[in-house]
């Protein structure tokens, strides 16, 4: 299965945080699954950590993409098809980063690993 991790899910996984559900942790650890992190999540981490709203487990320069890739995560670029899908989404969710993850998941058949139930309104498969 192809998994697209929401920003909080990838950070909680890297930290071993108890906030990450057992189902999410098991899915990410399952070697039969492909784990992906969106470039949009990297952008979100950069913005929020620079503003002091997010504590990262490593310095940003080492985390994205190096530490993620060394742990087996692939980085998902944003391409025009994702933006077209984003533009067509209804406004069930107003967070632009999360909406881009929804668009990527729908366009590329990913299950999303994350705790935001607002994703469900878009019909994506969500693991939590």
N, CA, C and O atoms as a MOPAC input file, in Angstrom:
PM7 MOZYME 1SCF
protein

 N      0.84200 1    -1.16700 1     0.00000 1
 C      0.00000 1     0.00000 1     0.00000 1
 C      0.89400 1     1.23800 1     0.00000 1
 O      1.94300 1     1.26000 1     0.64300 1
 N      0.46600 1     2.26000 1    -0.72500 1
 C      1.18700 1     3.53900 1    -0.74400 1
 C      0.59800 1     4.44100 1     0.33300 1
 O     -0.60200 1     4.71900 1     0.33700 1
 N      1.45200 1     4.89300 1     1.24200 1
 C      1.03000 1     5.73900 1     2.35200 1
 C      1.61800 1     7.13600 1     2.19700 1
 O      2.80400 1     7.29700 1     1.90600 1
 N      0.77900 1     8.13200 1     2.39500 1
 C      1.21900 1     9.52200 1     2.41500 1
 C      1.02100 1    10.02200 1     3.83400 1
 O     -0.11100 1    10.12600 1     4.30700 1
 N      2.11400 1    10.33200 1     4.51200 1
 C      2.02800 1    10.73500 1     5.91100 1
 C      1.75400 1    12.22100 1     6.04000 1
 O      2.42100 1    13.04900 1     5.41900 1
 N      0.76200 1    12.54500 1     6.85600 1
 C      0.50600 1    13.93300 1     7.20100 1
 C      1.71400 1    14.41300 1     8.01200 1
 O      2.43200 1    13.60700 1     8.60200 1
 N      1.92500 1    15.69800 1     8.03500 1
 C      3.10800 1    16.26800 1     8.67900 1
 C      3.23900 1    15.81700 1    10.13200 1
 O      4.31400 1    15.39100 1    10.55400 1
 N      2.16000 1    15.90700 1    10.89500 1
 C      2.24300 1    15.50900 1    12.30500 1
 C      2.56000 1    14.02600 1    12.43900 1
 O      3.27100 1    13.63000 1    13.36200 1
 N      2.04700 1    13.20500 1    11.53600 1
 C      2.28000 1    11.76300 1    11.62700 1
 C      3.75600 1    11.42600 1    11.42100 1
 O      4.32000 1    10.60800 1    12.14800 1
 N      4.37100 1    12.05400 1    10.43600 1
 C      5.79200 1    11.75200 1    10.20000 1
 C      6.64500 1    12.24500 1    11.36200 1
 O      7.59100 1    11.56500 1    11.75900 1
 N      6.33300 1    13.40000 1    11.90900 1
 C      7.11300 1    13.91600 1    13.04000 1
 C      6.91500 1    13.04300 1    14.27800 1
 O      7.88200 1    12.73400 1    14.97600 1
 N      5.67900 1    12.64400 1    14.55700 1
 C      5.42000 1    11.78900 1    15.71100 1
 C      6.07900 1    10.42300 1    15.53200 1
 O      6.56100 1     9.83200 1    16.49800 1
 N      6.10000 1     9.92300 1    14.29500 1
 C      6.77400 1     8.64700 1    14.04700 1
 C      8.26400 1     8.77000 1    14.34300 1
 O      8.83100 1     7.92400 1    15.03300 1
 N      8.89400 1     9.81000 1    13.82900 1
 C     10.32800 1     9.99600 1    14.03400 1
 C     10.67300 1    10.16900 1    15.51300 1
 O     11.72600 1     9.72100 1    15.96600 1
 N      9.79100 1    10.81500 1    16.25300 1
 C     10.03100 1    11.06500 1    17.67400 1
 C      9.64600 1     9.87300 1    18.54800 1
 O     10.00400 1     9.83400 1    19.72500 1
 N      8.92500 1     8.90600 1    17.99200 1
 C      8.40300 1     7.81600 1    18.81100 1
 C      7.33300 1     8.31600 1    19.76400 1
 O      7.17500 1     7.77400 1    20.85800 1
 N      6.60500 1     9.33100 1    19.36900 1
 C      5.63000 1     9.99400 1    20.23800 1
 C      4.40500 1     9.11600 1    20.48400 1
 O      3.94300 1     8.41500 1    19.58300 1
 N      3.88800 1     9.15800 1    21.69800 1
 C      2.70800 1     8.35800 1    22.02500 1
 C      1.43800 1     8.84800 1    21.32900 1
 O      0.44600 1     8.12000 1    21.28900 1
 N      1.44700 1    10.05900 1    20.78400 1
 C      0.26400 1    10.57600 1    20.08400 1
 C     -0.02800 1     9.80300 1    18.80200 1
 O     -1.16600 1     9.79400 1    18.33300 1
 N      0.98500 1     9.15400 1    18.23200 1
 C      0.79200 1     8.38500 1    17.00800 1
 C      0.04300 1     7.10500 1    17.35700 1
 O      0.46300 1     6.35100 1    18.23500 1
 N     -1.06700 1     6.86600 1    16.66700 1
 C     -1.87000 1     5.68100 1    16.97000 1
 C     -1.10200 1     4.40700 1    16.63100 1
 O     -0.17100 1     4.41800 1    15.82600 1
 N     -1.50900 1     3.32300 1    17.25900 1
 C     -0.86600 1     2.03200 1    16.99700 1
 C     -1.09800 1     1.60300 1    15.55200 1
 O     -0.20100 1     1.04300 1    14.92200 1
 N     -2.30200 1     1.86100 1    15.02000 1
 C     -2.59100 1     1.49500 1    13.62400 1
 C     -1.68600 1     2.26600 1    12.67100 1
 O     -1.18800 1     1.70400 1    11.69600 1
 N     -1.47300 1     3.54500 1    12.94800 1
 C     -0.60700 1     4.36100 1    12.09800 1
 C      0.83400 1     3.87200 1    12.18500 1
 O      1.50500 1     3.71800 1    11.16400 1
 N      1.30600 1     3.62900 1    13.39700 1
 C      2.69100 1     3.16800 1    13.58200 1
 C      2.90200 1     1.82600 1    12.88400 1
 O      3.92300 1     1.62400 1    12.22700 1
 N      1.96600 1     0.92700 1    13.01800 1
 C      2.08000 1    -0.38900 1    12.38400 1
 C      2.11100 1    -0.26800 1    10.86300 1
 O      2.88600 1    -0.95700 1    10.19900 1
 N      1.27400 1     0.60400 1    10.31400 1
 C      1.23700 1     0.78900 1     8.85800 1
 C      2.56600 1     1.33000 1     8.34900 1
 O      3.07000 1     0.87500 1     7.32200 1
 N      3.13400 1     2.29400 1     9.05900 1
 C      4.41100 1     2.88800 1     8.64100 1
 C      5.54100 1     1.87400 1     8.78100 1
 O      6.43900 1     1.83500 1     7.94000 1
 N      5.51100 1     1.07000 1     9.80900 1
 C      6.57000 1     0.08200 1    10.03500 1
 C      6.44900 1    -1.14800 1     9.14800 1
 O      7.40900 1    -1.90800 1     9.02200 1
 N      5.30200 1    -1.35800 1     8.53600 1
 C      5.08000 1    -2.51800 1     7.67000 1
 C      5.93500 1    -2.38000 1     6.41500 1
 O      5.72100 1    -1.47300 1     5.61100 1
 N      6.89600 1    -3.27100 1     6.25000 1
 C      7.83100 1    -3.18200 1     5.12200 1
 C      7.15200 1    -3.40600 1     3.77600 1
 O      7.74800 1    -3.12900 1     2.73500 1
 N      5.92300 1    -3.90100 1     3.77700 1
 C      5.17100 1    -4.06900 1     2.54200 1
 C      4.54700 1    -2.77700 1     2.04400 1
 O      4.04200 1    -2.72400 1     0.92200 1
 N      4.57500 1    -1.73300 1     2.86600 1
 C      4.01100 1    -0.43600 1     2.48600 1
 C      5.10600 1     0.51700 1     2.01900 1
 O      6.23400 1     0.47200 1     2.51000 1
 N      4.76300 1     1.37200 1     1.07700 1
 C      5.64700 1     2.46800 1     0.64900 1
 C      5.24800 1     3.70400 1     1.44300 1
 O      4.07500 1     4.07400 1     1.45800 1
 N      6.19400 1     4.33600 1     2.09100 1
 C      5.90800 1     5.53000 1     2.89000 1
 C      6.44900 1     6.76400 1     2.19500 1
 O      7.62200 1     6.83000 1     1.82600 1
 N      5.57800 1     7.73200 1     2.02400 1
 C      5.89700 1     8.96300 1     1.31500 1
 C      5.61000 1    10.16800 1     2.19700 1
 O      4.69500 1    10.15000 1     3.02100 1
 N      6.40500 1    11.21300 1     2.01300 1
 C      6.19900 1    12.50100 1     2.66700 1
 C      6.15600 1    13.53900 1     1.55400 1
 O      7.04700 1    13.60200 1     0.70700 1
 N      5.11300 1    14.34600 1     1.57000 1
 C      4.94000 1    15.35500 1     0.53000 1
 C      5.91400 1    16.51400 1     0.69900 1
 O      6.27500 1    16.89500 1     1.81200 1
 N      6.32200 1    17.05400 1    -0.42600 1
 C      7.11200 1    18.28200 1    -0.41300 1
 C      6.33000 1    19.38100 1     0.31900 1
 O      6.92400 1    20.27100 1     0.92700 1
 N      4.99300 1    19.31000 1     0.25600 1
 C      4.15100 1    20.27800 1     0.97400 1
 C      4.37300 1    20.17100 1     2.48000 1
 O      4.33900 1    21.18400 1     3.18000 1
 N      4.59900 1    18.96600 1     2.98700 1
 C      4.88700 1    18.80700 1     4.41800 1
 C      6.24000 1    19.41700 1     4.76600 1
 O      6.40600 1    20.00400 1     5.83500 1
 N      7.19900 1    19.27500 1     3.86500 1
 C      8.48700 1    19.92900 1     4.07300 1
 C      8.34100 1    21.43400 1     4.14000 1
 O      8.96500 1    22.09500 1     4.97000 1
 N      7.51600 1    21.96700 1     3.26400 1
 C      7.26100 1    23.40700 1     3.25300 1
 C      6.57400 1    23.82100 1     4.55600 1
 O      6.93300 1    24.83600 1     5.15400 1
 N      5.59200 1    23.04100 1     4.99300 1
 C      4.89800 1    23.34100 1     6.23900 1
 C      5.86400 1    23.31200 1     7.42500 1
 O      5.82600 1    24.19700 1     8.28000 1
 N      6.73100 1    22.29200 1     7.47600 1
 C      7.71500 1    22.20400 1     8.56000 1
 C      8.64500 1    23.41200 1     8.55500 1
 O      8.94500 1    23.97500 1     9.60800 1
 N      9.09600 1    23.80500 1     7.37700 1
 C     10.01600 1    24.94800 1     7.27000 1
 C      9.35600 1    26.22500 1     7.78200 1
 O      9.95300 1    26.97100 1     8.55700 1
 N      8.13300 1    26.46900 1     7.34800 1
 C      7.42000 1    27.68900 1     7.75200 1
 C      7.15700 1    27.69500 1     9.25700 1
 O      7.48100 1    28.65900 1     9.95000 1
 N      6.56700 1    26.61200 1     9.74800 1
 C      6.15100 1    26.58700 1    11.15000 1
 C      7.33800 1    26.54000 1    12.11100 1
 O      7.27500 1    27.12400 1    13.19300 1
 N      8.41500 1    25.85600 1    11.73200 1
 C      9.57900 1    25.83100 1    12.62900 1
 C     10.26900 1    27.19200 1    12.64700 1
 O     10.74100 1    27.63400 1    13.69500 1
 N     10.33000 1    27.85400 1    11.50300 1
 C     10.94000 1    29.17800 1    11.44500 1
 C     10.15500 1    30.18600 1    12.28600 1
 O     10.73800 1    31.09500 1    12.87800 1
 N      8.82800 1    30.02100 1    12.33600 1
 C      7.97300 1    30.93000 1    13.10800 1
 C      7.93500 1    30.57100 1    14.59100 1
 O      7.33100 1    31.29000 1    15.38800 1
 N      8.57600 1    29.46500 1    14.96500 1
 C      8.56500 1    29.03400 1    16.35400 1
 C      7.29600 1    28.29700 1    16.75500 1
 O      7.04300 1    28.11100 1    17.94500 1
 N      6.49100 1    27.87100 1    15.77700 1
 C      5.23900 1    27.16500 1    16.06700 1
 C      5.38600 1    25.64900 1    16.01700 1
 O      4.42700 1    24.92500 1    16.28700 1
 N      6.57800 1    25.16300 1    15.67400 1
 C      6.79300 1    23.73100 1    15.54400 1
 C      8.20700 1    23.40300 1    15.97500 1
 O      9.16900 1    24.02700 1    15.52700 1
 N      8.32100 1    22.41600 1    16.84900 1
 C      9.62600 1    21.91900 1    17.27400 1
 C      9.93300 1    20.67700 1    16.44500 1
 O      9.15200 1    19.72600 1    16.42100 1
 N     11.05100 1    20.69400 1    15.78000 1
 C     11.45000 1    19.56900 1    14.94300 1
 C     12.39100 1    18.65100 1    15.70900 1
 O     13.15000 1    19.11800 1    16.55900 1
 N     12.35400 1    17.33600 1    15.41800 1
 C     13.23800 1    16.41200 1    16.12700 1
 C     14.70100 1    16.53700 1    15.72500 1
 O     15.58500 1    16.05600 1    16.43300 1
 N     14.95800 1    17.17900 1    14.59700 1
 C     16.31300 1    17.42200 1    14.08700 1
 C     16.33200 1    18.79500 1    13.44900 1
 O     15.26700 1    19.32800 1    13.13800 1
 N     17.50300 1    19.39500 1    13.23800 1
 C     17.54300 1    20.64100 1    12.47700 1
 C     16.92200 1    20.42000 1    11.09300 1
 O     17.11800 1    19.37400 1    10.47500 1
 N     16.18300 1    21.40200 1    10.62500 1
 C     15.45400 1    21.25400 1     9.36200 1
 C     16.36300 1    20.81300 1     8.21800 1
 O     15.98300 1    19.95800 1     7.41800 1
 N     17.55200 1    21.38600 1     8.13700 1
 C     18.46800 1    21.08100 1     7.04100 1
 C     18.86400 1    19.60700 1     7.01400 1
 O     19.13200 1    19.05500 1     5.94700 1
 N     18.90100 1    18.97300 1     8.17800 1
 C     19.22100 1    17.55200 1     8.23200 1
 C     18.00100 1    16.65700 1     8.11300 1
 O     18.09800 1    15.50800 1     7.68100 1
 N     16.85700 1    17.19200 1     8.49900 1
 C     15.62400 1    16.41300 1     8.49200 1
 C     15.05000 1    16.23400 1     7.09700 1
 O     14.71900 1    15.12100 1     6.68900 1
 N     14.93700 1    17.32700 1     6.37500 1
 C     14.24200 1    17.30000 1     5.08600 1
 C     15.20000 1    17.60400 1     3.95400 1
 O     15.73900 1    18.71000 1     3.89800 1
 N     15.43100 1    16.67300 1     3.05700 1
 C     14.86900 1    15.32700 1     2.99800 1
 C     15.78400 1    14.24800 1     3.56700 1
 O     15.36800 1    13.09600 1     3.69200 1
 N     17.01900 1    14.59600 1     3.91500 1
 C     18.03500 1    13.59800 1     4.25500 1
 C     17.63700 1    12.57000 1     5.29400 1
 O     17.68800 1    11.37200 1     5.01800 1
 N     17.23600 1    13.00900 1     6.49800 1
 C     16.89900 1    12.06500 1     7.56200 1
 C     15.66400 1    11.25100 1     7.20000 1
 O     15.56000 1    10.08100 1     7.56800 1
 N     14.73800 1    11.85900 1     6.48800 1
 C     13.54100 1    11.11200 1     6.07600 1
 C     13.91100 1    10.01300 1     5.08700 1
 O     13.49400 1     8.86400 1     5.23800 1
 N     14.69200 1    10.36800 1     4.08200 1
 C     15.07800 1     9.38200 1     3.07300 1
 C     15.93600 1     8.27700 1     3.67800 1
 O     15.81200 1     7.11900 1     3.28200 1
 N     16.80200 1     8.61400 1     4.63100 1
 C     17.64600 1     7.58400 1     5.24600 1
 C     16.82200 1     6.60700 1     6.08500 1
 O     17.27500 1     5.49900 1     6.37000 1
 N     15.63500 1     7.00600 1     6.47300 1
 C     14.73500 1     6.12300 1     7.22800 1
 C     13.72800 1     5.41000 1     6.31600 1
 O     12.80800 1     4.74500 1     6.79100 1
 N     13.91800 1     5.55900 1     5.01000 1
 C     13.08600 1     4.82800 1     4.06400 1
 C     11.88300 1     5.56800 1     3.51600 1
 O     11.09200 1     4.98600 1     2.77300 1
 N     11.72400 1     6.84100 1     3.86500 1
 C     10.62000 1     7.63000 1     3.32700 1
 C     11.00900 1     8.20000 1     1.97100 1
 O     12.13900 1     8.64700 1     1.77700 1
 N     10.07800 1     8.18100 1     1.04500 1
 C     10.28200 1     8.83700 1    -0.25400 1
 C      9.62700 1    10.20500 1    -0.20000 1
 O      8.65000 1    10.41200 1     0.52100 1
 N     10.17500 1    11.13900 1    -0.96900 1
 C      9.62700 1    12.49400 1    -1.02100 1
 C      8.75200 1    12.62300 1    -2.25500 1
 O      9.17800 1    12.32400 1    -3.37000 1
 N      7.51800 1    13.07500 1    -2.04100 1
 C      6.55800 1    13.24500 1    -3.12800 1
 C      6.57100 1    14.68900 1    -3.60100 1
 O      6.18200 1    15.58800 1    -2.85500 1
 N      7.01600 1    14.92500 1    -4.83600 1
 C      6.98100 1    16.29800 1    -5.35000 1
 C      5.54400 1    16.73300 1    -5.62700 1
 O      4.63400 1    15.90800 1    -5.71000 1
 N      5.36800 1    18.00700 1    -5.76300 1
 C      4.07300 1    18.56100 1    -6.15700 1
 C      4.13800 1    18.81800 1    -7.65100 1
 O      5.04000 1    19.50700 1    -8.12800 1
 N      3.18500 1    18.26600 1    -8.39200 1
 C      3.16800 1    18.50300 1    -9.83400 1
 C      1.83200 1    19.10000 1   -10.25600 1
 O      0.91500 1    19.22000 1    -9.44300 1
 N      1.72700 1    19.46800 1   -11.50900 1
 C      0.54400 1    20.17300 1   -12.01000 1
 C     -0.74000 1    19.38300 1   -11.78700 1
 O     -1.77500 1    19.97100 1   -11.47100 1
 N     -0.69300 1    18.06400 1   -11.94500 1
 C     -1.89100 1    17.25700 1   -11.71500 1
 C     -2.40400 1    17.37400 1   -10.29000 1
 O     -3.61300 1    17.35400 1   -10.05700 1
 N     -1.48500 1    17.49600 1    -9.33500 1
 C     -1.88700 1    17.69100 1    -7.94300 1
 C     -2.57800 1    19.04500 1    -7.78400 1
 O     -3.59000 1    19.15600 1    -7.09100 1
 N     -2.03000 1    20.05800 1    -8.42400 1
 C     -2.61900 1    21.39400 1    -8.30900 1
 C     -3.98400 1    21.45800 1    -8.97300 1
 O     -4.88400 1    22.13600 1    -8.47900 1
 N     -4.14400 1    20.76100 1   -10.08700 1
 C     -5.45200 1    20.72000 1   -10.74200 1
 C     -6.47600 1    20.04200 1    -9.83400 1
 O     -7.61400 1    20.49600 1    -9.71400 1
 N     -6.05100 1    18.94500 1    -9.19500 1
 C     -6.94600 1    18.24200 1    -8.27400 1
 C     -7.25900 1    19.12700 1    -7.07300 1
 O     -8.39900 1    19.16300 1    -6.60800 1
 N     -6.26500 1    19.83400 1    -6.57300 1
 C     -6.44500 1    20.77200 1    -5.45500 1
 C     -7.49500 1    21.82100 1    -5.80500 1
 O     -8.39800 1    22.09700 1    -5.01600 1
 N     -7.36700 1    22.39300 1    -6.98100 1
 C     -8.27000 1    23.45600 1    -7.41400 1
 C     -9.71200 1    22.97000 1    -7.50500 1
 O    -10.63900 1    23.75500 1    -7.30600 1
 N     -9.91400 1    21.69700 1    -7.80000 1
 C    -11.25700 1    21.14100 1    -7.96800 1
 C    -11.88000 1    20.65400 1    -6.64400 1
 O    -13.05800 1    20.29700 1    -6.61600 1
 N    -11.10600 1    20.63700 1    -5.55800 1
 C    -11.62600 1    20.13000 1    -4.29000 1
 C    -12.67700 1    21.06200 1    -3.70000 1
 O    -12.52400 1    22.28200 1    -3.75700 1
 N    -13.74400 1    20.49900 1    -3.13400 1
 C    -14.66700 1    21.34100 1    -2.35600 1
 C    -13.96100 1    21.82900 1    -1.08900 1
 O    -12.97000 1    21.23800 1    -0.66000 1
 N    -14.46400 1    22.88200 1    -0.50700 1
 C    -13.80600 1    23.49700 1     0.65200 1
 C    -14.25100 1    22.87300 1     1.97800 1
 O    -14.69400 1    23.58100 1     2.88300 1
 N    -14.13200 1    21.55100 1     2.09000 1
 C    -14.43500 1    20.89000 1     3.35700 1
 C    -13.37500 1    21.24200 1     4.40300 1
 O    -13.64900 1    21.23600 1     5.60200 1
 N    -12.18800 1    21.54100 1     3.94600 1
 C    -11.05000 1    21.80100 1     4.83300 1
 C    -10.35800 1    23.04800 1     4.30300 1
 O    -10.14400 1    23.17200 1     3.09700 1
 N    -10.01300 1    23.95700 1     5.17500 1
 C     -9.43100 1    25.22800 1     4.73600 1
 C     -7.91200 1    25.28100 1     4.82400 1
 O     -7.30400 1    26.20400 1     4.28200 1
 N     -7.28200 1    24.31700 1     5.49200 1
 C     -5.82900 1    24.33500 1     5.62000 1
 C     -5.19000 1    23.99000 1     4.27500 1
 O     -5.41400 1    22.89800 1     3.75300 1
 N     -4.40100 1    24.89900 1     3.70600 1
 C     -3.86000 1    24.65100 1     2.36400 1
 C     -2.90400 1    23.46900 1     2.28600 1
 O     -2.85700 1    22.79000 1     1.26100 1
 N     -2.14700 1    23.20800 1     3.33800 1
 C     -1.22900 1    22.06500 1     3.32400 1
 C     -2.02000 1    20.75600 1     3.32500 1
 O     -1.71500 1    19.83700 1     2.56500 1
 N     -3.02700 1    20.68000 1     4.17700 1
 C     -3.83600 1    19.46700 1     4.23900 1
 C     -4.61700 1    19.26000 1     2.94200 1
 O     -4.76000 1    18.12800 1     2.48100 1
 N     -5.11700 1    20.32700 1     2.36100 1
 C     -5.83600 1    20.19400 1     1.09000 1
 C     -4.90800 1    19.68000 1    -0.01100 1
 O     -5.33600 1    18.90900 1    -0.87000 1
 N     -3.65700 1    20.09700 1     0.00900 1
 C     -2.71600 1    19.59500 1    -0.99300 1
 C     -2.43000 1    18.10900 1    -0.76600 1
 O     -2.30200 1    17.35100 1    -1.72700 1
 N     -2.32800 1    17.69000 1     0.49400 1
 C     -2.15200 1    16.26500 1     0.77400 1
 C     -3.35200 1    15.45900 1     0.27700 1
 O     -3.18100 1    14.37600 1    -0.28300 1
 N     -4.55400 1    15.97700 1     0.47700 1
 C     -5.76000 1    15.31200 1    -0.02700 1
 C     -5.68700 1    15.19300 1    -1.54500 1
 O     -5.95400 1    14.12900 1    -2.10200 1
 N     -5.32700 1    16.27900 1    -2.20700 1
 C     -5.23600 1    16.26300 1    -3.67100 1
 C     -4.20800 1    15.24400 1    -4.14300 1
 O     -4.45800 1    14.50600 1    -5.09700 1
 N     -3.06700 1    15.19700 1    -3.49100 1
 C     -2.03800 1    14.23400 1    -3.86700 1
 C     -2.51800 1    12.80200 1    -3.62600 1
 O     -2.29600 1    11.92100 1    -4.45700 1
 N     -3.17200 1    12.57600 1    -2.49700 1
 C     -3.66800 1    11.23700 1    -2.18900 1
 C     -4.69200 1    10.78200 1    -3.22500 1
 O     -4.66000 1     9.63500 1    -3.67300 1
 N     -5.58800 1    11.66700 1    -3.60000 1
 C     -6.60600 1    11.31200 1    -4.58800 1
 C     -5.99900 1    11.11300 1    -5.97300 1
 O     -6.36800 1    10.18100 1    -6.68700 1
 N     -5.08800 1    11.97000 1    -6.34500 1
 C     -4.49400 1    11.89300 1    -7.68500 1
 C     -3.61700 1    10.65900 1    -7.85800 1
 O     -3.57300 1    10.07800 1    -8.94300 1
 N     -2.91900 1    10.25400 1    -6.79800 1
 C     -1.92100 1     9.19100 1    -6.90800 1
 C     -2.25700 1     7.93100 1    -6.11600 1
 O     -1.39800 1     7.07100 1    -5.92100 1
 N     -3.50500 1     7.82000 1    -5.66100 1
 C     -3.99000 1     6.62000 1    -4.96000 1
 C     -3.18000 1     6.27400 1    -3.71100 1
 O     -2.72200 1     5.14300 1    -3.54700 1
 N     -3.01000 1     7.25900 1    -2.83800 1
 C     -2.36400 1     7.05600 1    -1.54700 1
 C     -3.42100 1     6.92300 1    -0.45800 1
 O     -4.49700 1     7.51300 1    -0.55800 1
 N     -3.12000 1     6.15900 1     0.56900 1
 C     -3.84800 1     6.22900 1     1.83000 1
 C     -3.11400 1     7.27300 1     2.67000 1
 O     -1.88400 1     7.32300 1     2.65900 1
 N     -3.84700 1     8.09000 1     3.38500 1
 C     -3.23700 1     9.12900 1     4.21400 1
 C     -3.11400 1     8.61800 1     5.64600 1
 O     -4.06300 1     8.07100 1     6.20600 1
 N     -1.94200 1     8.80300 1     6.22200 1
 C     -1.72400 1     8.48500 1     7.62600 1
 C     -1.81300 1     9.79500 1     8.38800 1
 O     -0.93700 1    10.65300 1     8.27600 1
 N     -2.88100 1     9.94000 1     9.16700 1
 C     -3.06900 1    11.17200 1     9.91300 1
 C     -4.32600 1    11.12700 1    10.75100 1
 O     -5.21700 1    10.31100 1    10.51200 1
 N     -4.39400 1    12.01100 1    11.73800 1
 C     -5.51900 1    11.98700 1    12.67100 1
 C     -6.60700 1    13.00800 1    12.35400 1
 O     -7.55000 1    13.14300 1    13.13400 1
 N     -6.51400 1    13.72300 1    11.25400 1
 C     -7.48500 1    14.76600 1    10.92100 1
 C     -8.69800 1    14.15400 1    10.21800 1
 O     -8.62500 1    13.78000 1     9.04700 1
 N     -9.80600 1    14.05700 1    10.94200 1
 C    -11.02900 1    13.46400 1    10.39400 1
 C    -11.62100 1    14.29100 1     9.25800 1
 O    -12.47500 1    13.78900 1     8.52800 1
 N    -11.19800 1    15.53700 1     9.08500 1
 C    -11.70200 1    16.36500 1     7.98300 1
 C    -11.31400 1    15.75900 1     6.63000 1
 O    -11.97100 1    16.03400 1     5.62600 1
 N    -10.27300 1    14.95100 1     6.58900 1
 C     -9.86600 1    14.28800 1     5.33700 1
 C    -10.94900 1    13.33200 1     4.85200 1
 O    -11.08100 1    13.10100 1     3.65000 1
 N    -11.72100 1    12.77800 1     5.77700 1
 C    -12.71900 1    11.77600 1     5.42800 1
 C    -13.78300 1    12.32200 1     4.47200 1
 O    -14.33200 1    11.57500 1     3.66200 1
 N    -14.06900 1    13.60200 1     4.56400 1
 C    -15.09100 1    14.21400 1     3.70500 1
 C    -14.69000 1    14.14800 1     2.21900 1
 O    -15.54200 1    14.28800 1     1.34100 1
 N    -13.42700 1    13.94100 1     1.94700 1
 C    -12.94100 1    13.88100 1     0.56000 1
 C    -12.90100 1    12.46100 1     0.00800 1
 O    -12.60600 1    12.26000 1    -1.17000 1
 N    -13.19500 1    11.48100 1     0.84600 1
 C    -13.20100 1    10.10900 1     0.37100 1
 C    -11.83700 1     9.46100 1     0.27400 1
 O    -11.70000 1     8.41600 1    -0.36300 1
 N    -10.82800 1    10.05000 1     0.88600 1
 C     -9.51500 1     9.39900 1     0.89300 1
 C     -9.52500 1     8.29500 1     1.94700 1
 O    -10.25200 1     8.38300 1     2.93600 1
 N     -8.73100 1     7.27600 1     1.73900 1
 C     -8.53400 1     6.26300 1     2.76000 1
 C     -7.60000 1     6.86700 1     3.79600 1
 O     -6.52800 1     7.37000 1     3.46100 1
 N     -8.01400 1     6.81300 1     5.05600 1
 C     -7.20700 1     7.40600 1     6.12100 1
 C     -6.91600 1     6.34200 1     7.16400 1
 O     -7.80900 1     5.62100 1     7.61000 1
 N     -5.65500 1     6.26000 1     7.54000 1
 C     -5.23400 1     5.31200 1     8.56300 1
 C     -4.93500 1     6.09900 1     9.83800 1
 O     -4.10100 1     7.00400 1     9.85500 1
 N     -5.62600 1     5.73400 1    10.87700 1
 C     -5.34000 1     6.28800 1    12.18300 1
 C     -5.79400 1     5.31600 1    13.23000 1
 O     -5.64900 1     5.58200 1    14.42400 1

